[in-house]
C-alpha cells in the first residue's frame, strides 16, 4: 500500500510549492508518488471545484460541505484508492481537514454533520500523515494579494481567523496524525522541515 499524505493550511501557506518539493525528493528516493488536490483531482471533481471556488455563490453551509464531499468521493474512488492500492504514494493538497476548518469552524457546519458525511462518502480512509502548514492569517493573505482571489479568499478576515483556529484545534486533537509546520519561514527551511517529518514518520533517509 502507498501512503496518503495531506497538506493543509490557510490560503497563502505555500502548500503547492512544498508538495512539489516533497514529490521531487520522494521521487529521488525511488518512491512512486502522485500529486493531486482538493476540491478536484478528477474531471468531475474539478467541475465541482469550479462551482465552489471560482464562481460567485451563496451556498447554504451544509450544502457546501456536501458538494466538497461529492468531489472528495469522486477523487477518493477514482484516483486516491487505486493509487494507494498499487503502492503509489499520494500527496494531496487539502483533504477533509479543510472541510472541518472551512465549513465547520469557518461557516458553522456542526462537527457531527461533517463526521457523518465523511463516513458516508469515504468510510474509514484517513491520511497516514497530515502536514499543517501554519501561517498567521495576515501573512498568508499578503502572499496571495497579487493573484486572482478565489471565492474563499474573498471571504472576510474573521472567517480566515476561525479557519486557522480550526486547523490548530484538529492538530491538537490528533497529534499522532497531524504535524504543525511553521510556514512563515522561507520555502527552503519549510521544505527541510517537511522532509524531516516525512523521513521520521516513514523511516526514510
Ligand atoms: P486551493 O486549492 O487554492 O487552496 O483552494 C481551494 C479552496 O477551497 C480553499 O480556499 C479552501 C476551500 N476548501 C474548503 O472550503 N473546503 C474543503 O473541503 C476543501 C478541500 C477546500
Boltz pocket constraint, residues with backbone or C-beta under 6 A from the ligand:
constraints:
  - pocket:
      binder: B
      contacts: [[A, 11], [A, 37], [A, 38], [A, 39], [A, 53], [A, 68], [A, 93], [A, 94], [A, 95], [A, 96], [A, 97], [A, 98], [A, 99], [A, 100], [A, 102], [A, 103], [A, 150], [A, 152], [A, 153]]
      max_distance: 6.0
